[in-house]
Amino acid sequence: MQKSATADKARQNQPAGAAAAGETPEKDVFETADAVARRASVRLSNVVSGTTSKRAFGTERHVWFDTAHLHDNRPDDAVFIRIINSLYSGVIIHLDSIAAFLPAIPSRMQVILRLRSSEEVEAFRNSVHIEEFKKSGRTGRLTVALSDTTLLRELAGTGLSTCCIAYVDDRESLLSAISEGMQFDFLWILFRDPTNIPLELVIASLQSTGTVLMKEIKDDNNVDDAIVSYGVMECGAEGVIFSPRDHGALTAFLDRMGQAGGETLPIQVGTVVSSQPVGMGYRACIDTSTLFAPDEGMLVGSTSQGGLLCCAEVFFLPYMELRPFRVNAGAVHSYVFNSDDRTDYMSELKAGSPVMIVNAKGQVRRASVGRVKIEQRPLRLIEVEFAGKQRVNILMQDDWHVRIFSDTAQPLNISELRPGAKVLGYVTEPGRHVGIKIKESIIEQ
């Protein structure tokens, strides 16, 4: 790989003022006279690979931590202990500390040995660890990472799992990173510039290959960059290399990754007991930053006991356009069930508030509120009984176009809802304080 596309050499040749990995970049430092003069659009080629696409194997998210960022470069470092007991999937180690760290890393985690020079490669070849890496093989948990692609190909030829390290700061280094990186099991990229456009181009180029893309986060406190990288081009990078030195940044990252996980809820079938008009009141429409699928909605209820799965406005309306970002969710006093076993009062939601989207199978994803629209409308009280005689009720706008899901995940117009109808909902233990579940004696009716 050429100098401009190799991480170690490129860091030595960064333009004046550029930030090194792990440092916060100066504002707009990437817009230098030299960068503007060398700017050129990138034309990509379709990659045809004989390898089965990595997209066929699910959506596993990789997270690696580089031990070079530890305050104490030892396995008893407090941050390292948190890393190996968290959702992180891999640890980057170095030749001078391999003997200390390798036995301390759990077997569930990927181990990435970063080699920085031909001398280190030779030392590794002559070490007691080479046979362990060879035994692990191409699909095992032990991987060698290197920016020198000639040496890396030699290591790959011996049956090792390999990771190509690249630094991207212009068109040439981007194209080189793509063409070279796809030859290896992993591609580890550090981007100089803050824009995600080059990441998008790499994602598009590698989507039909078996190469796993790992983006190194330049600023070890930039949790937003780490999280956003998973969503670029919708599918995002397969993983990030995020190595915070600070416990606060690590906590924030782990919390947000946990919120983005594949949570599921036990959606149940209940029977409508009663459905009747109750007069005027304030109801809220929750407009989100996402587009709902036909089987997705929100769980809303009048009590902390549970809620009904309310449809989004994705189904036929005779006199107006659809609003596929909206749930006409119910009266303002209602609980909206959220992730991490929390609830929000509907009246408290506002632009930027996180909300939980749930489908008929109980699969969960997150979105943000764009707007909450509160207006006076006629309301209808719907009461539903679930297994164990547990009852849930909801107040919703009394109109034909407002719907909840049937037991077959079809929309039921609530103005036509009758006792005996089967609907979808969620039942849990009652008791909430500022949205957090607590164990207490409580009666809600």
Secondary structure as UniProt FT lines:
FT   HELIX           3..5
FT   HELIX           7..12
FT   TURN            16..17
FT   TURN            21..22
FT   TURN            27..30
FT   HELIX           33..38
FT   HELIX           54..57
FT   STRAND          62..66
FT   HELIX           67..69
FT   TURN            75..76
FT   HELIX           78..84
FT   STRAND          90..94
FT   HELIX           95..97
FT   HELIX           98..101
FT   HELIX           102..104
FT   TURN            107..108
FT   STRAND          110..114
FT   HELIX           118..125
FT   TURN            128..129
FT   HELIX           130..136
FT   TURN            138..139
FT   STRAND          142..146
FT   HELIX           149..157
FT   TURN            158..159
FT   STRAND          161..168
FT   HELIX           171..181
FT   TURN            182..183
FT   STRAND          186..191
FT   HELIX           197..206
FT   TURN            207..208
FT   STRAND          212..216
FT   TURN            220..221
FT   HELIX           223..229
FT   TURN            230..235
FT   STRAND          239..241
FT   HELIX           247..259
FT   STRAND          268..288
FT   TURN            294..295
FT   STRAND          296..303
FT   TURN            304..305
FT   STRAND          306..313
FT   STRAND          323..331
FT   TURN            332..333
FT   STRAND          335..338
FT   TURN            339..341
FT   STRAND          342..345
FT   HELIX           346..348
FT   TURN            351..352
FT   STRAND          354..359
FT   TURN            360..361
FT   STRAND          363..386
FT   HELIX           387..389
FT   STRAND          390..397
FT   TURN            400..401
FT   STRAND          403..406
FT   TURN            407..408
FT   STRAND          411..413
FT   HELIX           414..416
FT   TURN            419..420
FT   STRAND          422..427
FT   STRAND          432..433
FT   TURN            434..435
FT   STRAND          436..437
//
